[in-house]
Amino acid sequence: MTPNITRRLFAEWLGTLFLLAVIVGSGIMADRLSGENAAIALFGNSIPTGAILVALILVFSPISGAHFNPAVTLAFAIRKEIDVIASALYVTAQVIGGICGVMIAHLMFDNAILDPSTTARTGLGQWVGEFVATFGLIMAILGCMKTRPDAVPYAVGLFITAGYWFTSSTSFANPAVTIARGLTDTFSGIEPAHIIAFIVVELVAAILATLSLRWLFEGE
């Protein structure tokens, strides 16, 4: 039986909360322990993020589908696997969960509960990086769903881990994550003024990736 909408929304909220707690918390920890070595800090941020994605998808996929990402929810809405109302509720739960995750990470490390970022992430290179990251993430999800559904958690975790290193934006690939990371002036932050452009690029990439994969696998 399909879980009711309340359980599905709670799963999306809780999963996104843990995702952001790990992204921001590991970023803070990595930054403090790296001795100002940005490469080591990025490594210490990317590995936990990829790992928690695998765990969260394995846990919550049977309940809500484990989207944790408005771009993923948009992809499933285009595929008519989730209706408009449920999609809107999913996105709301994801955004609130992400903000709660940032707050919890800040509490763990004795930071201000909410502390808007001053880290500039803007310009053509960053936007192209976000497009590539989001397109690739949706490609990994939909491609594995078609060929190896059991491999989706690992494909997502591995792709995001790789994306931290090969994309100029360090692979946010998630509007809820982008919003939440605007509220942390730590290693993983993004200046709030730069959030909207990231989100637009992420959503466009999600739409194009979904249509591309549908054409590639289904010839439509």
DRENPA-3360 file (N, C-alpha, C; in nm, 2 decimals, always signed):
BEGIN
1 = MTPNITRR = +0.08/-0.12/+0.00/+0.00/+0.00/+0.00/+0.09/+0.13/+0.00 ~ +0.04/+0.23/-0.07/+0.11/+0.35/-0.07/+0.10/+0.43/+0.06 ~ +0.20/+0.47/+0.12/+0.19/+0.55/+0.25/+0.10/+0.67/+0.23 ~ +0.03/+0.71/+0.33/-0.05/+0.83/+0.31/+0.04/+0.96/+0.30 ~ -0.03/+1.07/+0.26/+0.05/+1.19/+0.23/+0.12/+1.24/+0.35 ~ +0.06/+1.23/+0.47/+0.13/+1.28/+0.59/+0.26/+1.21/+0.61 ~ +0.26/+1.08/+0.60/+0.39/+1.00/+0.62/+0.49/+1.04/+0.51 ~ +0.44/+1.05/+0.39/+0.53/+1.09/+0.27/+0.60/+1.22/+0.30;
9 = LFAEWLGT = +0.52/+1.32/+0.34/+0.57/+1.45/+0.37/+0.67/+1.45/+0.48 ~ +0.64/+1.38/+0.59/+0.73/+1.37/+0.70/+0.86/+1.31/+0.65 ~ +0.86/+1.21/+0.57/+0.98/+1.15/+0.52/+1.06/+1.24/+0.44 ~ +0.99/+1.33/+0.35/+1.06/+1.43/+0.27/+1.13/+1.53/+0.36 ~ +1.05/+1.57/+0.47/+1.10/+1.67/+0.56/+1.22/+1.62/+0.64 ~ +1.21/+1.50/+0.69/+1.31/+1.44/+0.77/+1.44/+1.41/+0.69 ~ +1.42/+1.35/+0.57/+1.53/+1.32/+0.49/+1.61/+1.44/+0.45 ~ +1.54/+1.55/+0.41/+1.60/+1.67/+0.37/+1.67/+1.74/+0.48;
17 = LFLLAVIV = +1.61/+1.73/+0.60/+1.68/+1.78/+0.72/+1.81/+1.71/+0.75 ~ +1.81/+1.58/+0.74/+1.94/+1.51/+0.76/+2.04/+1.54/+0.65 ~ +1.99/+1.56/+0.53/+2.08/+1.59/+0.42/+2.15/+1.72/+0.44 ~ +2.08/+1.82/+0.48/+2.14/+1.95/+0.51/+2.22/+1.96/+0.63 ~ +2.18/+1.88/+0.74/+2.26/+1.87/+0.86/+2.40/+1.81/+0.82 ~ +2.40/+1.72/+0.73/+2.53/+1.66/+0.69/+2.61/+1.75/+0.60 ~ +2.55/+1.81/+0.51/+2.62/+1.90/+0.42/+2.68/+2.02/+0.50 ~ +2.60/+2.08/+0.58/+2.66/+2.20/+0.65/+2.75/+2.15/+0.77;
25 = GSGIMADR = +2.70/+2.05/+0.84/+2.79/+2.00/+0.95/+2.92/+1.95/+0.91 ~ +2.92/+1.87/+0.80/+3.05/+1.82/+0.76/+3.14/+1.93/+0.70 ~ +3.07/+2.03/+0.64/+3.15/+2.15/+0.59/+3.21/+2.22/+0.70 ~ +3.14/+2.24/+0.81/+3.20/+2.31/+0.93/+3.31/+2.23/+0.98 ~ +3.29/+2.10/+1.01/+3.39/+2.02/+1.06/+3.52/+2.01/+0.97 ~ +3.49/+1.99/+0.84/+3.61/+1.98/+0.75/+3.69/+2.11/+0.75 ~ +3.62/+2.23/+0.75/+3.68/+2.36/+0.75/+3.77/+2.38/+0.87 ~ +3.72/+2.33/+0.99/+3.79/+2.35/+1.11/+3.91/+2.26/+1.12;
33 = LSGENAAI = +3.90/+2.14/+1.06/+4.01/+2.05/+1.08/+4.11/+2.05/+0.96 ~ +4.08/+2.12/+0.86/+4.17/+2.12/+0.74/+4.29/+2.21/+0.74 ~ +4.30/+2.29/+0.84/+4.41/+2.38/+0.85/+4.41/+2.48/+0.73 ~ +4.29/+2.53/+0.69/+4.27/+2.62/+0.58/+4.31/+2.56/+0.45 ~ +4.32/+2.43/+0.43/+4.35/+2.37/+0.31/+4.21/+2.34/+0.24 ~ +4.18/+2.42/+0.14/+4.05/+2.41/+0.07/+4.02/+2.27/+0.01 ~ +4.12/+2.21/-0.04/+4.10/+2.08/-0.11/+4.07/+1.97/+0.00 ~ +4.13/+1.98/+0.11/+4.10/+1.88/+0.22/+3.96/+1.91/+0.27;
41 = ALFGNSIP = +3.93/+2.03/+0.29/+3.79/+2.07/+0.33/+3.69/+2.02/+0.24 ~ +3.71/+2.04/+0.11/+3.61/+1.99/+0.01/+3.60/+1.84/+0.01 ~ +3.71/+1.77/+0.03/+3.71/+1.63/+0.04/+3.62/+1.59/+0.16 ~ +3.65/+1.65/+0.27/+3.58/+1.62/+0.40/+3.43/+1.66/+0.39 ~ +3.39/+1.74/+0.30/+3.25/+1.78/+0.28/+3.18/+1.69/+0.18 ~ +3.25/+1.65/+0.07/+3.19/+1.57/-0.03/+3.16/+1.42/+0.00 ~ +3.26/+1.36/+0.07/+3.24/+1.22/+0.11/+3.12/+1.20/+0.20 ~ +3.10/+1.27/+0.31/+2.98/+1.26/+0.39/+2.85/+1.28/+0.32;
49 = TGAILVAL = +2.85/+1.38/+0.23/+2.73/+1.42/+0.15/+2.69/+1.30/+0.06 ~ +2.78/+1.24/-0.01/+2.75/+1.13/-0.10/+2.71/+1.01/-0.01 ~ +2.77/+0.99/+0.10/+2.74/+0.87/+0.19/+2.60/+0.89/+0.25 ~ +2.56/+1.01/+0.29/+2.43/+1.02/+0.36/+2.32/+1.01/+0.25 ~ +2.35/+1.05/+0.13/+2.24/+1.03/+0.02/+2.21/+0.89/+0.00 ~ +2.31/+0.80/+0.00/+2.29/+0.66/-0.02/+2.20/+0.61/+0.10 ~ +2.24/+0.64/+0.22/+2.16/+0.60/+0.34/+2.02/+0.65/+0.34 ~ +2.00/+0.78/+0.31/+1.87/+0.83/+0.32/+1.78/+0.78/+0.21;
57 = ILVFSPIS = +1.83/+0.76/+0.09/+1.75/+0.70/-0.02/+1.71/+0.56/+0.01 ~ +1.80/+0.48/+0.07/+1.77/+0.34/+0.11/+1.66/+0.34/+0.22 ~ +1.67/+0.43/+0.31/+1.57/+0.43/+0.42/+1.43/+0.48/+0.37 ~ +1.43/+0.60/+0.30/+1.30/+0.67/+0.27/+1.24/+0.64/+0.14 ~ +1.31/+0.58/+0.05/+1.26/+0.55/-0.08/+1.12/+0.48/-0.08 ~ +1.11/+0.37/+0.00/+0.98/+0.30/+0.00/+0.86/+0.39/+0.05 ~ +0.89/+0.49/+0.12/+0.78/+0.58/+0.18/+0.75/+0.69/+0.09 ~ +0.84/+0.77/+0.05/+0.81/+0.89/-0.03/+0.87/+0.90/-0.17;
65 = GAHFNPAV = +0.96/+0.80/-0.19/+1.04/+0.80/-0.32/+1.17/+0.87/-0.29 ~ +1.19/+0.93/-0.17/+1.32/+0.99/-0.14/+1.37/+1.09/-0.24 ~ +1.28/+1.19/-0.26/+1.32/+1.30/-0.35/+1.42/+1.39/-0.29 ~ +1.38/+1.45/-0.17/+1.46/+1.55/-0.10/+1.51/+1.67/-0.19 ~ +1.44/+1.69/-0.29/+1.50/+1.78/-0.40/+1.38/+1.83/-0.49 ~ +1.35/+1.96/-0.49/+1.24/+2.00/-0.58/+1.27/+1.97/-0.73 ~ +1.40/+1.97/-0.77/+1.43/+1.93/-0.91/+1.39/+1.79/-0.94 ~ +1.41/+1.70/-0.84/+1.37/+1.56/-0.86/+1.22/+1.55/-0.86;
73 = TLAFAIRK = +1.15/+1.62/-0.77/+1.01/+1.62/-0.77/+0.95/+1.67/-0.90 ~ +1.01/+1.78/-0.96/+0.97/+1.83/-1.09/+0.98/+1.72/-1.19 ~ +1.09/+1.65/-1.19/+1.11/+1.55/-1.29/+1.00/+1.44/-1.28 ~ +0.97/+1.40/-1.16/+0.86/+1.30/-1.15/+0.72/+1.36/-1.18 ~ +0.70/+1.49/-1.16/+0.58/+1.55/-1.20/+0.57/+1.55/-1.35 ~ +0.67/+1.58/-1.42/+0.67/+1.58/-1.57/+0.64/+1.44/-1.62 ~ +0.69/+1.34/-1.55/+0.66/+1.20/-1.58/+0.52/+1.15/-1.54 ~ +0.45/+1.25/-1.47/+0.31/+1.22/-1.42/+0.31/+1.10/-1.32;
81 = EIDVIASA = +0.42/+1.10/-1.24/+0.43/+1.00/-1.13/+0.40/+1.06/-1.00 ~ +0.37/+1.19/-0.99/+0.33/+1.26/-0.87/+0.24/+1.38/-0.92 ~ +0.13/+1.40/-0.85/+0.04/+1.51/-0.90/+0.09/+1.65/-0.85 ~ +0.02/+1.75/-0.90/+0.06/+1.89/-0.88/+0.05/+1.92/-0.73 ~ -0.06/+1.89/-0.67/-0.07/+1.92/-0.53/+0.03/+1.85/-0.44 ~ +0.05/+1.72/-0.46/+0.15/+1.65/-0.39/+0.29/+1.71/-0.41 ~ +0.32/+1.75/-0.54/+0.45/+1.81/-0.57/+0.47/+1.93/-0.49 ~ +0.37/+2.02/-0.49/+0.38/+2.14/-0.41/+0.41/+2.12/-0.26;
89 = LYVTAQVI = +0.34/+2.02/-0.21/+0.36/+1.98/-0.07/+0.50/+1.92/-0.05 ~ +0.54/+1.84/-0.14/+0.68/+1.78/-0.13/+0.78/+1.90/-0.12 ~ +0.77/+1.99/-0.21/+0.87/+2.10/-0.22/+0.87/+2.18/-0.09 ~ +0.75/+2.21/-0.04/+0.74/+2.28/+0.09/+0.81/+2.21/+0.20 ~ +0.78/+2.07/+0.21/+0.84/+1.99/+0.31/+1.00/+1.99/+0.30 ~ +1.04/+1.98/+0.17/+1.19/+1.98/+0.14/+1.25/+2.11/+0.19 ~ +1.19/+2.22/+0.15/+1.25/+2.35/+0.19/+1.26/+2.37/+0.34 ~ +1.15/+2.34/+0.40/+1.14/+2.36/+0.55/+1.24/+2.26/+0.61;
97 = GGICGVMI = +1.25/+2.14/+0.57/+1.34/+2.04/+0.62/+1.48/+2.08/+0.60 ~ +1.52/+2.14/+0.49/+1.65/+2.19/+0.46/+1.69/+2.30/+0.56 ~ +1.60/+2.39/+0.58/+1.63/+2.50/+0.68/+1.65/+2.45/+0.82 ~ +1.56/+2.35/+0.86/+1.58/+2.29/+0.99/+1.71/+2.22/+1.00 ~ +1.75/+2.15/+0.89/+1.88/+2.09/+0.90/+2.00/+2.18/+0.92 ~ +1.99/+2.30/+0.85/+2.10/+2.40/+0.88/+2.10/+2.45/+1.02 ~ +1.98/+2.47/+1.08/+1.97/+2.51/+1.22/+2.03/+2.41/+1.31 ~ +2.00/+2.28/+1.28/+2.06/+2.18/+1.37/+2.21/+2.17/+1.36;
105 = AHLMFDNA = +2.26/+2.18/+1.24/+2.41/+2.18/+1.22/+2.47/+2.30/+1.29 ~ +2.41/+2.42/+1.29/+2.46/+2.53/+1.36/+2.46/+2.51/+1.51 ~ +2.35/+2.45/+1.56/+2.34/+2.42/+1.70/+2.45/+2.33/+1.74 ~ +2.48/+2.22/+1.66/+2.58/+2.13/+1.70/+2.72/+2.19/+1.71 ~ +2.75/+2.29/+1.63/+2.88/+2.36/+1.62/+2.88/+2.49/+1.69 ~ +2.78/+2.53/+1.76/+2.77/+2.65/+1.84/+2.78/+2.78/+1.75 ~ +2.72/+2.77/+1.63/+2.71/+2.88/+1.54/+2.57/+2.95/+1.57 ~ +2.56/+3.07/+1.51/+2.43/+3.14/+1.52/+2.33/+3.05/+1.45;
113 = ILDPSTTA = +2.20/+3.04/+1.50/+2.10/+2.95/+1.44/+2.08/+2.97/+1.29 ~ +2.07/+3.09/+1.25/+2.06/+3.12/+1.11/+2.16/+3.24/+1.08 ~ +2.24/+3.22/+0.98/+2.35/+3.32/+0.96/+2.37/+3.33/+0.81 ~ +2.30/+3.42/+0.74/+2.31/+3.43/+0.60/+2.45/+3.44/+0.55 ~ +2.47/+3.36/+0.44/+2.61/+3.35/+0.38/+2.66/+3.47/+0.31 ~ +2.79/+3.48/+0.31/+2.86/+3.59/+0.24/+2.94/+3.53/+0.13 ~ +2.93/+3.41/+0.10/+3.01/+3.34/-0.01/+2.95/+3.36/-0.14 ~ +3.02/+3.43/-0.23/+2.97/+3.46/-0.36/+2.98/+3.34/-0.45;
121 = RTGLGQWV = +2.87/+3.30/-0.51/+2.86/+3.20/-0.61/+2.78/+3.24/-0.73 ~ +2.84/+3.31/-0.82/+2.77/+3.37/-0.93/+2.85/+3.37/-1.06 ~ +2.79/+3.40/-1.17/+2.86/+3.41/-1.30/+2.84/+3.29/-1.38 ~ +2.87/+3.30/-1.51/+2.85/+3.20/-1.61/+2.90/+3.07/-1.58 ~ +3.03/+3.06/-1.53/+3.09/+2.94/-1.50/+3.02/+2.86/-1.39 ~ +2.97/+2.93/-1.28/+2.90/+2.87/-1.18/+2.76/+2.82/-1.23 ~ +2.70/+2.90/-1.31/+2.57/+2.86/-1.36/+2.58/+2.74/-1.45 ~ +2.68/+2.74/-1.54/+2.70/+2.62/-1.62/+2.73/+2.50/-1.53;
129 = GEFVATFG = +2.81/+2.52/-1.43/+2.84/+2.41/-1.33/+2.71/+2.35/-1.27 ~ +2.62/+2.44/-1.23/+2.49/+2.40/-1.17/+2.40/+2.32/-1.27 ~ +2.41/+2.37/-1.40/+2.33/+2.30/-1.50/+2.38/+2.16/-1.52 ~ +2.51/+2.15/-1.53/+2.57/+2.02/-1.55/+2.54/+1.93/-1.43 ~ +2.55/+1.98/-1.31/+2.53/+1.90/-1.19/+2.39/+1.85/-1.19 ~ +2.29/+1.94/-1.21/+2.15/+1.90/-1.20/+2.11/+1.81/-1.31 ~ +2.15/+1.84/-1.43/+2.12/+1.75/-1.55/+2.18/+1.61/-1.52 ~ +2.30/+1.60/-1.47/+2.37/+1.47/-1.44/+2.30/+1.40/-1.33;
137 = LIMAILGC = +2.25/+1.47/-1.23/+2.18/+1.40/-1.12/+2.05/+1.34/-1.17 ~ +1.97/+1.42/-1.24/+1.85/+1.36/-1.29/+1.87/+1.25/-1.39 ~ +1.98/+1.26/-1.47/+2.02/+1.15/-1.56/+2.05/+1.03/-1.49 ~ +2.12/+1.04/-1.38/+2.16/+0.92/-1.30/+2.04/+0.85/-1.24 ~ +1.94/+0.94/-1.19/+1.82/+0.88/-1.13/+1.74/+0.81/-1.23 ~ +1.70/+0.88/-1.33/+1.61/+0.83/-1.43/+1.67/+0.71/-1.51 ~ +1.80/+0.73/-1.54/+1.87/+0.62/-1.62/+1.87/+0.49/-1.54 ~ +1.90/+0.50/-1.41/+1.91/+0.38/-1.32/+1.77/+0.33/-1.30;
145 = MKTRPDAV = +1.67/+0.41/-1.29/+1.53/+0.36/-1.27/+1.49/+0.27/-1.39 ~ +1.54/+0.31/-1.50/+1.51/+0.23/-1.62/+1.59/+0.10/-1.63 ~ +1.71/+0.10/-1.59/+1.80/-0.01/-1.61/+1.84/-0.09/-1.49 ~ +1.86/-0.02/-1.38/+1.90/-0.08/-1.25/+1.84/-0.01/-1.13 ~ +1.71/-0.02/-1.11/+1.64/+0.05/-1.00/+1.71/+0.03/-0.86 ~ +1.76/-0.08/-0.84/+1.83/-0.11/-0.71/+1.96/-0.03/-0.69 ~ +2.01/+0.03/-0.80/+2.13/+0.10/-0.80/+2.12/+0.25/-0.78 ~ +1.99/+0.30/-0.78/+1.97/+0.44/-0.77/+2.04/+0.51/-0.65;
153 = PYAVGLFI = +2.03/+0.45/-0.53/+2.09/+0.52/-0.41/+2.24/+0.54/-0.43 ~ +2.30/+0.44/-0.49/+2.45/+0.44/-0.50/+2.49/+0.54/-0.62 ~ +2.41/+0.54/-0.73/+2.43/+0.63/-0.84/+2.42/+0.77/-0.79 ~ +2.32/+0.80/-0.71/+2.30/+0.94/-0.67/+2.42/+0.98/-0.57 ~ +2.45/+0.90/-0.48/+2.56/+0.93/-0.39/+2.69/+0.95/-0.46 ~ +2.72/+0.86/-0.55/+2.85/+0.87/-0.63/+2.85/+0.99/-0.72 ~ +2.74/+1.02/-0.78/+2.74/+1.13/-0.88/+2.76/+1.26/-0.80 ~ +2.69/+1.28/-0.69/+2.70/+1.41/-0.61/+2.84/+1.42/-0.55;
161 = TAGYWFTS = +2.90/+1.31/-0.51/+3.04/+1.31/-0.46/+3.13/+1.36/-0.57 ~ +3.11/+1.30/-0.69/+3.20/+1.34/-0.81/+3.17/+1.49/-0.84 ~ +3.04/+1.53/-0.83/+3.00/+1.66/-0.87/+3.07/+1.77/-0.79 ~ +3.09/+1.74/-0.66/+3.16/+1.83/-0.57/+3.30/+1.87/-0.64 ~ +3.36/+1.78/-0.71/+3.49/+1.80/-0.76/+3.50/+1.84/-0.90 ~ +3.41/+1.80/-0.99/+3.43/+1.83/-1.13/+3.34/+1.95/-1.18 ~ +3.25/+2.00/-1.09/+3.17/+2.11/-1.13/+3.22/+2.24/-1.06 ~ +3.21/+2.35/-1.13/+3.26/+2.48/-1.07/+3.18/+2.52/-0.95;
169 = STSFANPA = +3.05/+2.48/-0.95/+2.96/+2.52/-0.84/+2.97/+2.43/-0.72 ~ +3.04/+2.32/-0.73/+3.05/+2.21/-0.63/+2.91/+2.14/-0.61 ~ +2.83/+2.14/-0.72/+2.72/+2.05/-0.73/+2.61/+2.07/-0.62 ~ +2.54/+2.18/-0.62/+2.43/+2.19/-0.53/+2.32/+2.10/-0.59 ~ +2.28/+2.13/-0.71/+2.19/+2.04/-0.79/+2.05/+2.02/-0.72 ~ +2.01/+2.12/-0.64/+1.89/+2.10/-0.55/+1.84/+2.23/-0.50 ~ +1.73/+2.28/-0.55/+1.68/+2.41/-0.50/+1.66/+2.42/-0.35 ~ +1.61/+2.32/-0.29/+1.59/+2.32/-0.14/+1.73/+2.33/-0.07;
177 = VTIARGLT = +1.83/+2.26/-0.12/+1.96/+2.27/-0.06/+2.02/+2.41/-0.09 ~ +1.99/+2.47/-0.21/+2.04/+2.60/-0.24/+1.98/+2.71/-0.14 ~ +1.85/+2.70/-0.12/+1.79/+2.79/-0.03/+1.85/+2.78/+0.11 ~ +1.86/+2.66/+0.16/+1.91/+2.63/+0.30/+2.05/+2.68/+0.31 ~ +2.13/+2.66/+0.21/+2.27/+2.69/+0.22/+2.29/+2.84/+0.21 ~ +2.19/+2.92/+0.17/+2.20/+3.06/+0.18/+2.19/+3.11/+0.33 ~ +2.16/+3.03/+0.42/+2.14/+3.06/+0.56/+2.25/+3.02/+0.65 ~ +2.37/+2.98/+0.58/+2.48/+2.94/+0.66/+2.61/+3.01/+0.61;
185 = DTFSGIEP = +2.67/+3.09/+0.69/+2.79/+3.16/+0.65/+2.91/+3.07/+0.69 ~ +2.91/+2.95/+0.63/+3.02/+2.86/+0.66/+3.07/+2.81/+0.53 ~ +3.15/+2.70/+0.53/+3.21/+2.65/+0.41/+3.12/+2.62/+0.30 ~ +3.00/+2.57/+0.33/+2.90/+2.53/+0.22/+2.80/+2.64/+0.18 ~ +2.82/+2.76/+0.23/+2.72/+2.86/+0.20/+2.72/+2.92/+0.06 ~ +2.61/+2.99/+0.03/+2.59/+3.07/-0.09/+2.52/+3.20/-0.05 ~ +2.57/+3.31/-0.10/+2.51/+3.44/-0.07/+2.37/+3.44/-0.12 ~ +2.27/+3.48/-0.03/+2.13/+3.48/-0.07/+2.10/+3.55/-0.20;
193 = AHIIAFIV = +2.17/+3.65/-0.24/+2.14/+3.72/-0.36/+2.17/+3.64/-0.48 ~ +2.24/+3.53/-0.47/+2.28/+3.45/-0.58/+2.20/+3.32/-0.59 ~ +2.10/+3.31/-0.50/+2.02/+3.18/-0.49/+1.93/+3.17/-0.61 ~ +1.86/+3.28/-0.65/+1.76/+3.27/-0.75/+1.81/+3.22/-0.88 ~ +1.93/+3.27/-0.92/+1.99/+3.22/-1.05/+2.02/+3.08/-1.05 ~ +2.07/+3.03/-0.93/+2.10/+2.89/-0.92/+1.98/+2.80/-0.93 ~ +1.87/+2.85/-0.87/+1.74/+2.77/-0.87/+1.69/+2.76/-1.01 ~ +1.69/+2.88/-1.08/+1.64/+2.88/-1.22/+1.72/+2.78/-1.31;
201 = VELVAAIL = +1.85/+2.78/-1.30/+1.93/+2.69/-1.38/+1.91/+2.54/-1.34 ~ +1.89/+2.52/-1.21/+1.86/+2.38/-1.16/+1.73/+2.33/-1.22 ~ +1.63/+2.41/-1.22/+1.50/+2.37/-1.27/+1.50/+2.35/-1.42 ~ +1.56/+2.44/-1.49/+1.57/+2.42/-1.64/+1.65/+2.29/-1.67 ~ +1.76/+2.27/-1.60/+1.83/+2.15/-1.62/+1.75/+2.02/-1.59 ~ +1.67/+2.03/-1.49/+1.58/+1.91/-1.45/+1.48/+1.88/-1.56 ~ +1.42/+1.99/-1.62/+1.33/+1.97/-1.73/+1.39/+1.91/-1.85 ~ +1.51/+1.97/-1.89/+1.57/+1.92/-2.01/+1.63/+1.78/-1.99;
209 = ATLSLRWL = +1.67/+1.74/-1.87/+1.72/+1.61/-1.85/+1.61/+1.51/-1.85 ~ +1.49/+1.54/-1.79/+1.38/+1.45/-1.79/+1.33/+1.43/-1.93 ~ +1.32/+1.53/-2.02/+1.28/+1.51/-2.15/+1.38/+1.44/-2.24 ~ +1.51/+1.46/-2.21/+1.61/+1.39/-2.28/+1.61/+1.24/-2.25 ~ +1.60/+1.21/-2.12/+1.60/+1.07/-2.09/+1.47/+1.00/-2.14 ~ +1.36/+1.07/-2.14/+1.24/+1.01/-2.19/+1.26/+0.97/-2.34 ~ +1.32/+1.07/-2.41/+1.34/+1.04/-2.55/+1.44/+0.93/-2.58 ~ +1.55/+0.93/-2.49/+1.65/+0.83/-2.51/+1.60/+0.69/-2.48;
217 = FEGE = +1.53/+0.67/-2.37/+1.49/+0.54/-2.34/+1.35/+0.50/-2.39 ~ +1.26/+0.59/-2.42/+1.13/+0.56/-2.46/+1.10/+0.61/-2.60 ~ +1.19/+0.69/-2.66/+1.17/+0.73/-2.80/+1.05/+0.83/-2.82 ~ +1.01/+0.90/-2.71/+0.90/+0.99/-2.71/+0.95/+1.14/-2.72;
% end
